[in-house]
Amino acid sequence: MLRKELRGLPYVKTDHRRRLNKYLNRSSGAIEFMHQNISAFMELLGFTIIRGYLPKPHFNGLLIKVIEQELREYEKTYLLHSEVNLENLPGTKIVESPLSSRTESPQNLIRDTDEQNASELMKLLDAFENPALRDARAHQLGEAGERFFLDRERERLDRAGHGALASKVKWVAKDYDGAGYDILSYTTKGAPRHLEIKTTAGGIYPPFWITANELEVSERRSQSYEVIRIFDFRPPSKVKGETKGIGFYRIRPPLEEKVILETSSYRALLR
């Protein structure tokens, strides 16, 4: 189901559930809950989840082992983001999700798990590739996210009757990657907006990289700088009744007040 969703192909969840019923002899509600358990596990690891199966953490030893086995094959057989059909994205709606509307971060979900299973979960978090690194390596994904938001900014200004400003919106990172931001846009009053775009095909929680240069520019341009975190960056669902589109939230300086910044590398100089 997830492979089809990432490619923008139609599928029927009910058909899949009926097939599972034959093997598991469980109620439809129980199977639905199991899918939500899997979604919670996937979000912990920063993977994309199936839309409609909202994460509900209920981790046990057997579930952890089975999902770990499947995900290791999942990682080996294909890169998650290479499966996303980026050609189907133009025209997809994008909805802002204020940070205040988020639920608990996935790391906090471990608190509801017994000590032994929590320990197994933490080992898995360390064993799988950091989702921020996974996204950073997916250059096609990053560029597509920047292009998508560039078009959104131009459309926003056009709709507001500011075609001249829309024509000035610039994809800075396309020509120069050291500016500390990706897009130069404008408010409807003509004030500049310096936008740094961070894109993931995963959910709202995966971490992302902030470079020292981006942090410095955010401090220097604190009145106009925004980090735009795009998530669920994939084609619209072809499942009947599923209307959720791409989401994003924005972070304004000082960034340290909104996110936890962890040092991930050091520059080494000879003494």
Phi, psi and omega per residue, in radians:
M1 nan -0.739 -3.110
L2 -1.160 -0.729 3.115
R3 -1.014 -0.787 3.137
K4 -1.133 -0.703 -3.123
E5 -1.126 -0.730 3.138
L6 -1.135 -0.493 3.133
R7 -1.579 -0.018 3.139
G8 1.306 0.456 -3.124
L9 -1.711 2.612 -3.140
P10 -1.337 2.647 3.006
Y11 -2.756 2.886 -3.100
V12 -2.093 1.991 -3.122
K13 -1.075 -0.630 -3.113
T14 -1.076 -0.690 3.121
D15 -1.092 -0.745 3.130
H16 -1.118 -0.734 -3.121
R17 -1.130 -0.678 3.117
R18 -1.117 -0.680 3.107
R19 -1.115 -0.706 3.117
L20 -1.149 -0.621 3.137
N21 -0.980 -0.630 -3.108
K22 -1.131 -0.578 -3.072
Y23 -1.631 -0.569 -2.994
L24 -1.732 -0.380 -3.096
N25 0.929 0.794 3.113
R26 -2.086 2.766 3.128
S27 -1.208 2.803 3.113
S28 -1.059 -0.664 3.126
G29 -1.124 -0.684 3.137
A30 -1.156 -0.713 3.121
I31 -1.152 -0.699 3.086
E32 -1.038 -0.769 -3.127
F33 -1.129 -0.661 3.105
M34 -1.098 -0.715 3.092
H35 -1.093 -0.638 3.119
Q36 -1.225 -0.595 3.025
N37 -1.066 -0.749 3.132
I38 -1.117 -0.685 3.107
S39 -1.059 -0.732 3.126
A40 -1.085 -0.715 3.124
F41 -1.131 -0.780 -3.135
M42 -1.091 -0.711 3.137
E43 -1.142 -0.630 3.084
L44 -0.988 -0.655 -3.094
L45 -1.613 0.023 3.092
G46 1.379 0.308 3.119
F47 -1.545 2.772 3.046
T48 -1.186 2.531 3.097
I49 -2.034 2.879 3.096
I50 -1.309 2.224 3.119
R51 -1.049 2.446 3.129
G52 1.704 -0.433 3.064
Y53 -1.681 1.401 -3.088
L54 -1.139 2.410 -3.070
P55 -1.049 2.247 3.011
K56 -2.336 1.836 -3.037
P57 -1.250 2.190 2.980
H58 -2.690 1.475 -2.998
F59 -1.648 2.357 2.994
N60 -2.366 2.902 -3.019
G61 -1.004 -0.756 -3.113
L62 -1.142 -0.780 3.133
L63 -1.057 -0.747 3.141
I64 -1.053 -0.796 -3.100
K65 -1.147 -0.774 -3.104
V66 -1.129 -0.801 -3.103
I67 -1.188 -0.660 3.100
E68 -1.040 -0.768 -3.136
Q69 -1.061 -0.813 -3.123
E70 -1.134 -0.731 -3.081
L71 -1.209 -0.533 3.107
R72 -1.180 -0.677 3.037
E73 -1.161 -0.684 -3.128
Y74 -1.030 -0.764 3.127
E75 -1.210 -0.654 -3.077
K76 -1.272 -0.645 -3.007
T77 -1.381 -0.579 3.086
Y78 -2.827 2.662 3.046
L79 -1.372 2.271 -3.063
L80 -0.924 -0.847 -3.018
H81 -1.272 -0.349 3.098
S82 -1.259 -0.256 3.132
E83 -1.448 -0.310 -3.086
V84 -1.225 2.193 3.131
N85 -1.458 1.608 -3.061
L86 -1.226 -0.300 -3.141
E87 -1.228 -0.357 -3.110
N88 -1.582 0.092 -3.027
L89 -1.428 -0.636 -3.110
P90 -0.929 2.326 3.137
G91 1.580 -0.187 3.096
T92 -1.178 2.397 -3.129
K93 -1.260 2.649 3.099
I94 -2.249 2.327 -3.030
V95 -2.164 2.281 3.116
E96 -1.327 2.397 3.116
S97 -2.090 1.716 -3.135
P98 -0.974 2.509 -3.096
L99 -1.020 -0.546 -3.110
S100 -1.166 -0.290 -3.091
S101 -1.564 -0.041 -3.084
R102 -1.314 2.685 3.027
T103 -1.563 -2.991 -3.112
E104 -1.021 2.563 3.071
S105 -1.172 2.643 -3.043
P106 -1.080 -0.526 3.113
Q107 -1.050 -0.599 -3.139
N108 -1.264 -0.303 3.126
L109 -1.143 -0.418 -3.115
I110 -1.130 -0.424 -3.098
R111 -1.071 -0.450 -3.117
D112 -1.500 0.089 -3.104
T113 -1.855 2.548 -3.137
D114 -1.117 2.851 -2.971
E115 -1.014 -0.757 -3.107
Q116 -1.136 -0.833 -3.133
N117 -1.180 -0.609 3.090
A118 -1.074 -0.681 3.113
S119 -1.123 -0.718 3.110
E120 -1.123 -0.692 3.126
L121 -1.111 -0.738 -3.139
M122 -1.125 -0.638 3.090
K123 -1.095 -0.702 3.139
L124 -1.171 -0.681 3.123
L125 -1.039 -0.634 3.127
D126 -1.350 -0.498 -3.038
A127 -1.371 -0.587 -3.117
F128 -1.497 2.701 -3.119
E129 -1.036 2.398 3.104
N130 -0.982 2.197 -3.091
P131 -1.081 -0.500 3.090
A132 -1.152 -0.684 3.101
L133 -1.196 -0.693 3.128
R134 -1.046 -0.777 3.118
D135 -1.176 -0.685 -3.104
A136 -1.120 -0.567 3.141
R137 -1.318 -0.332 -3.100
A138 -1.520 1.338 -3.054
H139 -1.059 -0.636 3.137
Q140 -1.074 -0.704 3.130
L141 -1.111 -0.801 -3.131
G142 -1.079 -0.789 3.133
E143 -1.133 -0.693 3.135
A144 -1.127 -0.660 3.102
G145 -1.128 -0.735 3.115
E146 -1.115 -0.784 3.138
R147 -1.097 -0.702 -3.136
F148 -1.084 -0.796 -3.101
F149 -1.305 -0.525 3.038
L150 -1.018 -0.833 3.125
D151 -1.100 -0.670 3.137
R152 -1.102 -0.739 -3.136
E153 -1.129 -0.746 3.116
R154 -1.115 -0.719 3.130
E155 -1.154 -0.702 3.128
R156 -1.023 -0.796 -3.130
L157 -1.239 -0.647 3.096
D158 -1.067 -0.804 -3.115
R159 -1.114 -0.511 -3.139
A160 -1.452 0.038 3.114
G161 1.464 0.398 -3.127
H162 -2.072 1.081 -3.120
G163 -1.050 -0.614 3.139
A164 -1.119 -0.720 3.105
L165 -1.201 -0.676 3.134
A166 -1.034 -0.666 -3.124
S167 -1.231 -0.309 -3.138
K168 -1.578 -0.211 3.128
V169 -1.069 2.259 -2.983
K170 -2.186 2.397 3.035
W171 -1.529 1.510 -3.022
V172 -1.126 -0.765 -3.058
A173 -1.178 -0.265 3.122
K174 -1.151 -0.587 -3.118
D175 -1.841 -0.446 -3.073
Y176 -2.576 2.101 -3.023
D177 -1.649 0.095 -3.054
G178 -1.902 0.234 -3.078
A179 -1.326 -0.357 -3.106
G180 1.580 0.010 3.053
Y181 -2.680 2.857 -3.035
D182 -1.788 -0.650 -3.023
I183 -2.275 2.340 2.983
L184 -1.766 1.979 3.130
S185 -2.145 -2.953 -3.067
Y186 -2.536 2.674 2.952
T187 -1.364 2.986 3.122
T188 -1.187 -0.234 3.093
K189 -1.662 0.017 3.073
G190 1.646 0.041 3.110
A191 -1.321 2.468 -3.104
P192 -1.223 2.627 3.027
R193 -2.268 2.141 3.140
H194 -1.789 1.925 -2.973
L195 -1.935 2.161 3.042
E196 -1.802 2.058 -3.016
I197 -1.725 2.220 3.087
K198 -2.131 2.083 -2.972
T199 -2.088 2.432 3.022
T200 -2.474 2.557 3.006
A201 -1.452 -0.152 3.110
G202 -1.403 -2.925 -3.080
G203 -1.414 -2.804 -3.013
I204 -1.331 -0.330 -2.947
Y205 -1.633 -0.471 -3.039
P206 -0.929 2.460 3.108
P207 -1.214 2.945 3.108
F208 -2.522 2.820 -3.117
W209 -1.469 2.433 2.929
I210 -2.154 2.159 3.135
T211 -1.432 2.827 3.095
A212 -1.049 -0.645 3.132
N213 -1.154 -0.752 3.120
E214 -1.094 -0.703 3.120
L215 -1.124 -0.747 3.135
E216 -1.119 -0.745 3.131
V217 -1.165 -0.627 3.117
S218 -1.108 -0.605 3.113
E219 -1.292 -0.667 -3.111
R220 -1.282 -0.582 -3.132
R221 -1.970 0.815 -2.986
S222 -1.074 -0.439 -3.104
Q223 -1.428 -0.315 -3.050
S224 -2.173 -0.063 -3.027
Y225 -1.541 2.452 3.046
E226 -2.517 2.353 2.898
V227 -1.580 2.147 3.101
I228 -1.820 1.921 -3.140
R229 -1.693 1.886 3.123
I230 -1.637 2.258 3.110
F231 -2.278 2.968 -3.031
D232 0.913 0.707 -3.079
F233 -1.424 1.561 -3.094
R234 -2.792 2.933 -3.095
P235 -1.067 2.727 3.084
P236 -1.077 2.551 -3.120
S237 -1.132 2.441 3.070
K238 -1.692 0.164 3.127
V239 -1.454 2.290 -3.112
K240 -1.012 2.260 3.110
G241 1.600 -0.244 3.124
E242 -1.575 2.009 -3.070
T243 -2.052 -0.010 -3.078
K244 -1.117 2.338 3.128
G245 -1.888 -2.774 3.094
I246 -1.244 2.490 3.130
G247 -2.027 2.804 3.012
F248 -2.702 2.720 2.939
Y249 -2.345 2.823 -3.100
R250 -2.099 2.531 3.103
I251 -2.174 2.184 3.130
R252 -1.884 2.665 3.128
P253 -1.094 2.695 -0.034
P254 -1.300 2.224 -3.043
L255 -1.082 -0.556 -3.096
E256 -1.076 -0.375 3.138
E257 -1.421 -0.274 -3.075
K258 -1.900 -0.470 -3.101
V259 -2.334 2.771 3.032
I260 -1.596 2.081 -3.133
L261 -1.685 2.080 3.136
E262 -1.939 2.333 3.087
T263 -1.255 2.197 -3.095
S264 -1.955 -0.252 3.131
S265 -2.745 2.851 3.139
Y266 -2.265 2.624 3.016
R267 -1.610 2.255 -3.089
A268 -1.850 2.219 3.096
L269 -2.082 2.464 3.098
L270 -1.172 2.444 3.113
R271 -1.338 nan nan
